[in-house]
Amino acid sequence: MQEYEKENKIKEWNLESFKTAFETIDSKLHRDSQWVVGEKNLTYTVKKCNIARMENDPNKCICHTIRETFKGAMNYAFSNKAELYVQKLLSQGDNFCEVVIRIQ
């Protein structure tokens, strides 16, 4: 996040700049995701994640990876002004996970 911030001359993070940063990360990781930006929230749906290994535990790997990534990135970008809500975890029969970031 720090390197991206310097390269792109980001003075202050907002939901749109956060989305753009993660779109760049997703493209490098070959992660298939969808984004919806609202006034005070950002919905991030991961449809495919090549870095997650599903053979051992199909219920947690993808969303756990994304959630931990988000926690660190959110803390850096928004400090304590943002909260992460897990809307949908990968489970039997589901093939995606979804999180929402809300800022104050």
Secondary structure as the mmCIF struct_conf table of DSSP 4:
data_model
#
loop_
_struct_conf.conf_type_id
_struct_conf.id
_struct_conf.beg_label_comp_id
_struct_conf.beg_label_asym_id
_struct_conf.beg_label_seq_id
_struct_conf.end_label_comp_id
_struct_conf.end_label_asym_id
_struct_conf.end_label_seq_id
HELX_RH_AL_P HELX_RH_AL_P1 GLN A 2 GLU A 7
TURN_TY1_P TURN_TY1_P1 ASN A 8 LYS A 9
BEND BEND1 LYS A 11 GLU A 12
HELX_RH_AL_P HELX_RH_AL_P2 LEU A 15 LEU A 29
TURN_TY1_P TURN_TY1_P2 HIS A 30 HIS A 30
STRN STRN1 ASP A 32 VAL A 37
BEND BEND2 GLU A 39 LYS A 40
STRN STRN2 ASN A 41 LYS A 48
TURN_TY1_P TURN_TY1_P3 ASN A 50 ILE A 51
BEND BEND3 GLU A 55 ASN A 56
TURN_TY1_P TURN_TY1_P4 PRO A 58 LYS A 60
HELX_RH_AL_P HELX_RH_AL_P3 CYS A 61 PHE A 78
HELX_RH_3T_P HELX_RH_3T_P1 SER A 79 LYS A 81
STRN STRN3 ALA A 82 LYS A 88
TURN_TY1_P TURN_TY1_P5 GLN A 92 GLY A 93
STRN STRN4 CYS A 97 ILE A 103
#
